[in-house]
Amino acid sequence: MGSRSDKEPTENGSHVGAKGQEVSVQAECVPNGDSALPTRLFRRRWAIVFLFSCYSLSNAYQWIQYGIINNVITKFYKVDGFAVDWLSMVYMLAYIPFIFPATWFLDWKGLRFSALMANALNCAGTWIKVASARPDLFWVTMLGQCTSALAQLFILGMPSSLASVWFGAEEVSTACSIGVFGNQLGIAIGFLVPPMLVPNVNDMEELAFHLRTMFYMSAGVATFLFVLVIIVFQEKPEIPPTQSQAQARLSRPEEYSYAASIMRLLGNKHFMLLVVSYGLNVGCFYAISTLLNQMIMQHYPDEEVNAGRIGLTIVIAGMAGSLICGIWLDKTKTYKQTTLIVYILSLVGMLVYAFTLNLGHLWVVFLTAGVLGFFMTGYLPLGFEFAVELTFPESEGTSSGLLNCSAQIFGIIFTIGQAKIIEKWGTFAGNIFLCIFLLIGTIMTGFIKSDLRRQKANQQNEAQPVNTKPANTEGGLSSPEILKERKL
């Protein structure tokens, strides 16, 4: 019999051995007296999602840390603003060609391998940037940013996978929101901290000192989190949390093809509508975040710190929106309706922001930016969870990866397009440019069918006896249905 430290208590007070000890489990009962597959929720799930949120925060912080002090970075490295924009856009560019290898690794190597890869790359990127605090070393800081950009390949697609693997059916959307929450908090800190750590001074040696301090702080945090992941992060619970996860463990066939899974997703027209509409919404958010400093400085000169605070307001409001939307989905399961309403309100928020940015009152910009962030950033977990519902039993990491790939593509297009429009016609025209695409995305969302496959699988498995033979079941479907679904 193992010691107390070798066992982890479950939420109902029973214990599960972490290293092969005897497991005390009771299967859920179904109406006809047969037993469904055993499921359990482990307290460790909260530590796992919290740790993921922390290293996602570290990586997201690095994405925006240059853009929000664009004018300072251009002066220090003696480059133009567009070159500094690429320090943010490289995050988007790196995702596009490497998304399929990254989601393949997540699908086959699992959550722990992806977490280790993400933190190794993230940590390496921060230490490379420590060596770049000299005016002639812009290429080194770009190298460090490229390395950190590769880390996000193993981060952005994980929230929905981690939530499904560790959390129960009634809390999976909330867990996904917490995963997204960490990323958004990192962006918020990236808006707030760099303008405070790196003031706009003319002495290059003093500026180099401030930059080096900022880089050392990032490297210290990233290294600490890397060590924590090595020690704490676990692949999956010993017992699955839901019937759909239990079935997924049993039914995954040996001949499963990642390429075939991609083709099935690309052939799912409602999912593809979501892929494009998600990309339009999140791509707009990326463009606004990257160009925020330039937009604020155009109307409110010498307000670098307030530009960061406005960005902070956008993201903090969005974090609240993410959590509220996640909790709402767990309570109501109204994926299509909630997604459409939040998309419409994102468009309204963008229009209000566009028409009020140049009024000359910073408090108005803070208010409208907060409204915009609440809905636009609050949309992120909705897209992830709706995608999982539309594509079950396909890998959550693969569907999330395609959503993020779309977002990166549109993010690059919108950032370059809006920057050129702002340069030629001003911020109002640039923001209306984004509003047009948000309108298109809203219309596309209205055509998505609410086909909640994961919900149906959970309900079916809880109401019917379960055949535990892997060859005959998958996600609660009968053999003919599996063959039709998998097309193997």
C-alpha positions as CSV (number, residue, x, y, z in Angstrom):
1,M,0.0,0.0,0.0
2,G,1.5,3.4,-1.1
3,S,2.1,6.3,1.2
4,R,-0.2,9.3,1.3
5,S,2.0,11.3,-0.9
6,D,1.7,8.6,-3.6
7,K,-2.0,9.1,-4.0
8,E,-4.0,12.0,-5.2
9,P,-7.5,12.6,-3.8
10,T,-10.4,12.9,-6.1
11,E,-13.2,15.4,-5.6
12,N,-15.5,12.9,-4.1
13,G,-12.9,11.8,-1.5
14,S,-11.7,8.5,-3.1
15,H,-8.0,8.0,-4.0
16,V,-6.3,7.1,-7.2
17,G,-2.7,5.8,-7.2
18,A,-0.3,7.9,-9.2
19,K,2.2,5.1,-9.9
20,G,0.1,2.0,-10.4
21,Q,-1.5,1.5,-7.0
22,E,-4.9,0.0,-6.8
23,V,-7.6,2.4,-8.0
24,S,-10.9,2.6,-6.3
25,V,-13.5,3.5,-8.9
26,Q,-17.2,3.2,-9.3
27,A,-18.7,3.3,-12.7
28,E,-21.6,5.6,-13.4
29,C,-25.0,3.8,-13.6
30,V,-27.2,4.1,-16.6
31,P,-31.0,3.8,-16.6
32,N,-31.2,0.1,-17.7
33,G,-28.9,-1.1,-15.0
34,D,-25.8,-1.5,-17.1
35,S,-22.6,0.4,-16.2
36,A,-21.1,3.2,-18.2
37,L,-17.3,3.7,-18.3
38,P,-15.8,5.0,-15.1
39,T,-15.1,8.7,-14.9
40,R,-13.5,10.9,-12.2
41,L,-12.5,14.6,-11.7
42,F,-9.1,15.2,-10.1
43,R,-8.1,18.3,-8.2
44,R,-4.8,18.3,-10.1
45,R,-6.7,19.6,-13.1
46,W,-6.8,23.1,-11.6
47,A,-3.0,23.1,-11.1
48,I,-2.5,21.9,-14.7
49,V,-4.7,24.6,-16.3
50,F,-3.2,27.3,-14.0
51,L,0.3,26.4,-15.0
52,F,-0.7,26.4,-18.7
53,S,-2.2,29.8,-18.3
54,C,1.1,31.1,-16.7
55,Y,3.4,30.0,-19.5
56,S,0.8,31.1,-22.1
57,L,1.0,34.5,-20.3
58,S,4.8,34.6,-20.6
59,N,4.7,33.9,-24.3
60,A,1.8,36.3,-25.1
61,Y,3.6,39.1,-23.2
62,Q,6.5,38.8,-25.5
63,W,4.3,39.2,-28.6
64,I,3.2,42.7,-27.8
65,Q,6.2,44.0,-25.7
66,Y,7.7,45.8,-28.7
67,G,4.6,47.0,-30.5
68,I,3.3,49.1,-27.5
69,I,6.6,51.0,-27.4
70,N,7.0,51.2,-31.2
71,N,8.4,54.7,-31.2
72,V,11.1,53.9,-28.6
73,I,12.2,50.7,-30.4
74,T,12.5,52.5,-33.7
75,K,14.7,55.2,-32.1
76,F,16.9,52.7,-30.3
77,Y,17.5,50.3,-33.1
78,K,17.4,53.0,-35.8
79,V,14.8,51.1,-37.9
80,D,11.4,52.2,-39.3
81,G,8.0,51.5,-37.7
82,F,7.2,48.8,-40.2
83,A,10.2,46.8,-39.1
84,V,9.1,47.0,-35.5
85,D,5.6,45.9,-36.6
86,W,7.2,42.7,-37.9
87,L,8.4,41.9,-34.4
88,S,4.7,41.3,-33.6
89,M,3.7,40.0,-37.0
90,V,6.4,37.3,-36.9
91,Y,4.3,35.5,-34.3
92,M,1.5,35.3,-36.9
93,L,3.8,34.5,-39.8
94,A,5.5,31.6,-38.0
95,Y,2.2,30.0,-37.2
96,I,1.1,29.5,-40.8
97,P,3.7,27.1,-42.2
98,F,4.2,25.2,-38.9
99,I,0.7,24.8,-37.7
100,F,0.2,21.3,-39.2
101,P,3.4,19.8,-37.7
102,A,2.6,21.4,-34.4
103,T,-0.9,20.1,-34.2
104,W,0.4,16.7,-35.3
105,F,2.8,16.7,-32.3
106,L,-0.1,17.7,-30.0
107,D,-2.3,15.0,-31.4
108,W,0.3,12.2,-31.2
109,K,2.8,13.2,-28.6
110,G,0.3,14.7,-26.2
111,L,-0.1,17.6,-23.9
112,R,3.1,17.1,-21.8
113,F,5.4,17.0,-24.9
114,S,3.7,20.1,-26.3
115,A,4.1,21.9,-22.9
116,L,7.8,21.0,-22.7
117,M,8.4,22.2,-26.3
118,A,6.5,25.4,-25.7
119,N,8.5,26.3,-22.6
120,A,11.9,25.3,-24.0
121,L,11.4,27.6,-27.0
122,N,9.9,30.4,-25.0
123,C,12.8,30.3,-22.5
124,A,15.4,30.2,-25.3
125,G,13.7,33.2,-27.0
126,T,13.9,35.3,-23.8
127,W,17.6,34.6,-23.2
128,I,18.4,35.5,-26.8
129,K,16.8,38.8,-26.4
130,V,18.8,39.5,-23.3
131,A,21.9,39.7,-25.6
132,S,20.1,42.1,-28.1
133,A,20.1,45.3,-26.0
134,R,22.5,47.2,-28.4
135,P,21.5,49.6,-31.2
136,D,23.3,47.5,-33.8
137,L,21.7,44.1,-32.8
138,F,18.1,44.4,-34.1
139,W,18.6,41.1,-35.9
140,V,19.4,39.4,-32.6
141,T,16.1,40.7,-31.0
142,M,14.3,39.5,-34.2
143,L,15.9,36.1,-33.8
144,G,14.8,35.9,-30.2
145,Q,11.3,37.0,-31.1
146,C,11.2,34.3,-33.9
147,T,12.1,31.7,-31.3
148,S,9.4,32.8,-29.0
149,A,7.0,32.8,-31.9
150,L,7.7,29.1,-32.5
151,A,6.8,28.5,-28.9
152,Q,3.3,29.7,-29.4
153,L,2.7,26.9,-32.0
154,F,2.5,24.6,-29.0
155,I,0.4,26.9,-26.9
156,L,-2.5,28.4,-28.9
157,G,-4.2,25.2,-29.8
158,M,-4.0,23.7,-26.3
159,P,-6.9,25.3,-24.3
160,S,-9.7,23.2,-25.8
161,S,-7.5,20.0,-25.7
162,L,-6.5,20.5,-22.1
163,A,-10.1,21.3,-21.1
164,S,-11.5,18.2,-22.7
165,V,-8.8,15.9,-21.3
166,W,-8.9,17.1,-17.7
167,F,-12.4,18.7,-17.1
168,G,-16.0,17.5,-16.7
169,A,-18.7,18.2,-19.2
170,E,-20.2,20.9,-17.0
171,E,-17.0,22.9,-16.7
172,V,-15.1,22.3,-19.9
173,S,-16.0,25.7,-21.4
174,T,-15.0,27.5,-18.2
175,A,-11.7,25.6,-18.3
176,C,-11.1,26.6,-21.9
177,S,-11.8,30.2,-20.9
178,I,-9.2,30.0,-18.1
179,G,-6.7,28.7,-20.6
180,V,-7.4,31.7,-22.9
181,F,-7.5,34.0,-19.9
182,G,-3.7,33.4,-19.3
183,N,-2.9,34.4,-22.9
184,Q,-5.0,37.5,-22.6
185,L,-3.4,38.4,-19.3
186,G,0.0,38.2,-20.9
187,I,-1.1,40.6,-23.6
188,A,-2.5,42.9,-20.9
189,I,0.9,42.9,-19.0
190,G,2.6,43.4,-22.4
191,F,0.6,46.6,-22.9
192,L,1.2,47.9,-19.3
193,V,4.7,47.0,-18.3
194,P,7.0,47.9,-21.3
195,P,6.1,51.6,-21.3
196,M,6.8,51.7,-17.6
197,L,10.1,49.8,-17.8
198,V,11.4,51.5,-20.9
199,P,10.8,55.3,-20.8
200,N,11.3,57.4,-23.9
201,V,14.7,58.8,-23.1
202,N,17.3,60.2,-25.5
203,D,20.4,58.7,-23.8
204,M,21.1,55.4,-25.7
205,E,23.1,53.8,-22.9
206,E,20.3,54.5,-20.4
207,L,17.7,53.1,-22.9
208,A,19.8,50.0,-23.4
209,F,19.9,49.5,-19.6
210,H,16.1,49.7,-19.4
211,L,15.6,47.3,-22.3
212,R,18.1,44.9,-20.8
213,T,16.2,45.0,-17.5
214,M,13.0,44.2,-19.3
215,F,14.6,41.3,-21.1
216,Y,16.1,39.9,-17.9
217,M,12.7,40.0,-16.2
218,S,11.1,38.1,-19.0
219,A,13.9,35.5,-19.1
220,G,13.7,34.9,-15.3
221,V,10.0,34.3,-15.4
222,A,10.2,32.0,-18.5
223,T,13.0,29.9,-16.9
224,F,11.0,29.5,-13.6
225,L,7.9,28.3,-15.5
226,F,10.0,25.9,-17.6
227,V,11.2,24.2,-14.4
228,L,7.7,24.1,-13.0
229,V,6.4,22.4,-16.2
230,I,9.1,19.7,-16.0
231,I,8.1,18.9,-12.4
232,V,4.3,19.4,-12.3
233,F,2.7,19.1,-15.8
234,Q,1.0,15.7,-16.3
235,E,-0.2,14.3,-19.6
236,K,-3.7,13.2,-18.6
237,P,-5.6,11.9,-15.5
238,E,-5.5,8.2,-14.7
239,I,-9.3,8.1,-15.2
240,P,-11.0,10.2,-17.8
241,P,-13.4,13.0,-16.7
242,T,-16.2,12.4,-19.1
243,Q,-17.9,9.7,-21.1
244,S,-16.8,11.2,-24.4
245,Q,-13.2,11.2,-23.2
246,A,-13.6,7.6,-21.9
247,Q,-14.9,6.5,-25.3
248,A,-12.1,8.4,-27.1
249,R,-9.5,6.5,-25.1
250,L,-11.1,3.2,-26.1
251,S,-12.0,3.8,-29.6
252,R,-9.0,5.6,-31.2
253,P,-8.0,3.1,-34.0
254,E,-4.5,2.1,-34.8
255,E,-5.0,3.2,-38.4
256,Y,-6.0,6.7,-37.5
257,S,-4.7,9.2,-40.1
258,Y,-3.8,12.8,-39.2
259,A,-4.0,13.7,-42.9
260,A,-7.5,12.1,-43.2
261,S,-8.6,14.0,-40.1
262,I,-7.5,17.3,-41.7
263,M,-9.4,16.5,-44.8
264,R,-12.5,15.7,-42.9
265,L,-12.3,19.0,-41.1
266,L,-11.8,20.9,-44.4
267,G,-14.8,19.1,-45.7
268,N,-17.0,20.2,-42.8
269,K,-18.6,23.3,-44.3
270,H,-20.0,24.6,-41.0
271,F,-16.7,24.3,-39.3
272,M,-15.0,26.1,-42.3
273,L,-17.5,28.9,-42.0
274,L,-16.4,29.2,-38.4
275,V,-12.7,29.0,-39.4
276,V,-13.1,32.0,-41.6
277,S,-15.3,34.1,-39.3
278,Y,-13.0,33.3,-36.4
279,G,-10.0,34.5,-38.4
280,L,-11.7,37.7,-39.3
281,N,-12.6,38.6,-35.7
282,V,-9.3,37.6,-34.1
283,G,-7.3,39.0,-37.0
284,C,-8.9,42.4,-36.3
285,F,-7.9,42.1,-32.7
286,Y,-4.3,41.3,-33.7
287,A,-4.2,44.4,-36.0
288,I,-5.6,46.7,-33.3
289,S,-3.1,45.4,-30.7
290,T,-0.1,45.7,-33.0
291,L,-1.0,49.2,-34.2
292,L,-2.4,50.6,-31.0
293,N,0.6,52.7,-30.1
294,Q,0.7,54.3,-33.5
295,M,-3.1,55.1,-33.5
296,I,-3.0,56.6,-30.0
297,M,0.2,58.6,-30.6
298,Q,-1.3,60.1,-33.8
299,H,-4.2,61.7,-31.8
300,Y,-2.6,62.0,-28.4
301,P,1.2,62.8,-28.7
302,D,3.6,61.7,-25.9
303,E,1.0,59.4,-24.4
304,E,3.0,56.1,-24.6
305,V,2.1,55.1,-21.1
306,N,-1.6,55.8,-21.6
307,A,-1.5,53.9,-24.9
308,G,-0.3,50.9,-22.9
309,R,-3.1,51.5,-20.4
310,I,-5.7,51.6,-23.1
311,G,-4.4,48.2,-24.4
312,L,-4.5,46.9,-20.9
313,T,-8.2,48.1,-20.7
314,I,-9.0,46.2,-23.9
315,V,-7.5,43.0,-22.6
316,I,-8.7,43.1,-19.0
317,A,-12.3,43.8,-20.3
318,G,-11.8,40.9,-22.7
319,M,-10.6,38.6,-19.9
320,A,-13.8,39.3,-18.1
321,G,-15.8,38.6,-21.3
322,S,-13.9,35.3,-21.8
323,L,-14.7,34.0,-18.3
324,I,-18.4,35.2,-18.5
325,C,-18.9,33.6,-21.9
326,G,-17.2,30.3,-20.7
327,I,-19.4,30.1,-17.7
328,W,-22.5,31.0,-19.7
329,L,-21.7,28.2,-22.2
330,D,-21.4,25.6,-19.4
331,K,-24.7,26.7,-18.1
332,T,-26.7,27.0,-21.3
333,K,-24.9,25.1,-24.1
334,T,-26.1,27.8,-26.5
335,Y,-23.0,27.9,-28.6
336,K,-24.4,29.3,-31.9
337,Q,-26.6,31.9,-30.3
338,T,-23.9,33.2,-27.9
339,T,-21.2,33.2,-30.6
340,L,-23.5,35.2,-33.0
341,I,-24.5,37.8,-30.3
342,V,-20.9,38.3,-29.2
343,Y,-19.8,38.7,-32.8
344,I,-22.5,41.4,-33.5
345,L,-21.5,43.3,-30.3
346,S,-17.8,43.1,-31.4
347,L,-18.8,44.9,-34.6
348,V,-20.8,47.5,-32.7
349,G,-17.9,48.0,-30.3
350,M,-15.5,48.5,-33.3
351,L,-17.8,51.1,-34.9
352,V,-18.0,53.0,-31.6
353,Y,-14.3,52.9,-31.2
354,A,-13.7,54.1,-34.7
355,F,-16.0,57.1,-34.4
356,T,-14.7,58.2,-30.9
357,L,-10.9,57.7,-31.2
358,N,-10.3,61.2,-32.6
359,L,-12.6,63.2,-30.3
360,G,-9.6,64.4,-28.2
361,H,-10.8,62.9,-24.9
362,L,-8.7,60.0,-23.6
363,W,-11.3,58.9,-21.1
364,V,-13.7,58.3,-24.0
365,V,-11.1,56.1,-25.7
366,F,-10.6,54.1,-22.5
367,L,-14.4,53.5,-22.3
368,T,-14.9,52.5,-25.9
369,A,-11.7,50.4,-25.9
370,G,-13.0,48.5,-22.9
371,V,-16.4,47.8,-24.6
372,L,-14.6,46.6,-27.7
373,G,-12.2,44.4,-25.7
374,F,-15.0,42.8,-23.7
375,F,-16.7,41.4,-26.8
376,M,-13.8,40.9,-29.2
377,T,-11.6,39.1,-26.8
378,G,-14.5,37.4,-25.1
379,Y,-15.1,35.8,-28.5
380,L,-11.9,33.7,-28.3
381,P,-13.0,30.8,-26.1
382,L,-16.4,30.8,-27.8
383,G,-14.7,30.0,-31.1
384,F,-12.6,27.2,-29.6
385,E,-15.5,25.5,-27.9
386,F,-17.9,25.9,-30.8
387,A,-15.3,24.3,-33.1
388,V,-14.9,21.3,-30.8
389,E,-18.7,20.8,-30.8
390,L,-18.9,21.0,-34.6
391,T,-16.0,18.6,-35.2
392,F,-16.2,15.9,-32.5
393,P,-14.7,13.3,-32.4
394,E,-11.8,14.9,-34.2
395,S,-8.8,16.1,-32.2
396,E,-9.5,19.4,-30.3
397,G,-5.9,20.5,-31.0
398,T,-6.3,20.1,-34.8
399,S,-9.6,22.1,-34.9
400,S,-8.1,24.8,-32.7
401,G,-5.0,24.9,-34.8
402,L,-7.0,25.6,-38.0
403,L,-8.8,28.4,-36.2
404,N,-5.6,29.9,-35.1
405,C,-4.0,29.5,-38.5
406,S,-6.9,31.5,-40.0
407,A,-6.4,34.2,-37.3
408,Q,-2.7,34.5,-38.1
409,I,-3.3,34.9,-41.8
410,F,-6.0,37.5,-41.4
411,G,-3.9,39.2,-38.6
412,I,-1.0,39.7,-41.0
413,I,-3.3,41.0,-43.8
414,F,-5.2,43.3,-41.5
415,T,-2.1,44.7,-39.8
416,I,-0.3,45.5,-43.0
417,G,-3.5,46.8,-44.6
418,Q,-4.6,48.9,-41.7
419,A,-1.0,50.3,-41.3
420,K,-0.9,51.4,-44.9
421,I,-4.5,52.9,-44.7
422,I,-3.6,54.8,-41.5
423,E,-0.4,56.2,-43.1
424,K,-2.3,57.4,-46.1
425,W,-5.8,58.3,-44.9
426,G,-5.7,58.3,-41.1
427,T,-7.0,56.1,-38.2
428,F,-10.7,56.5,-38.9
429,A,-10.4,54.9,-42.4
430,G,-8.1,52.2,-41.0
431,N,-10.7,51.3,-38.3
432,I,-13.6,51.3,-40.8
433,F,-11.5,48.9,-42.9
434,L,-11.7,46.4,-40.0
435,C,-15.4,47.1,-39.4
436,I,-16.2,45.9,-43.0
437,F,-14.6,42.5,-42.3
438,L,-16.3,42.2,-39.0
439,L,-19.6,42.7,-40.7
440,I,-18.7,39.9,-43.2
441,G,-17.7,37.6,-40.3
442,T,-21.0,38.3,-38.5
443,I,-23.0,37.3,-41.6
444,M,-21.0,34.1,-42.0
445,T,-21.5,33.2,-38.4
446,G,-25.3,33.4,-38.9
447,F,-25.0,30.6,-41.5
448,I,-23.3,28.2,-39.2
449,K,-25.5,25.2,-38.2
450,S,-25.5,24.4,-34.5
451,D,-24.5,20.8,-34.7
452,L,-23.3,20.0,-31.2
453,R,-21.7,16.6,-31.7
454,R,-19.8,16.5,-28.4
455,Q,-22.9,17.2,-26.4
456,K,-24.8,14.5,-28.3
457,A,-22.0,12.0,-27.6
458,N,-22.1,12.8,-23.8
459,Q,-25.9,12.5,-23.6
460,Q,-25.9,9.3,-25.7
461,N,-23.2,7.6,-23.6
462,E,-24.9,8.5,-20.3
463,A,-28.3,7.2,-21.5
464,Q,-27.2,3.9,-23.2
465,P,-25.1,0.8,-22.2
466,V,-21.5,1.1,-23.4
467,N,-19.8,-1.6,-25.4
468,T,-16.2,-1.3,-24.2
469,K,-14.7,-3.0,-27.3
470,P,-12.4,-0.5,-29.0
471,A,-13.2,-1.8,-32.4
472,N,-16.9,-1.3,-32.2
473,T,-17.4,2.2,-30.6
474,E,-16.2,5.7,-31.0
475,G,-17.6,8.6,-29.1
476,G,-20.9,6.8,-28.5
477,L,-21.4,5.9,-32.1
478,S,-22.2,2.5,-33.5
479,S,-19.8,0.7,-35.9
480,P,-21.6,1.8,-39.1
481,E,-21.7,5.4,-37.8
482,I,-18.0,5.2,-37.0
483,L,-17.1,4.1,-40.4
484,K,-19.3,6.8,-41.9
485,E,-17.7,9.4,-39.6
486,R,-14.1,8.3,-39.9
487,K,-14.3,7.2,-43.6
488,L,-11.3,4.9,-42.9
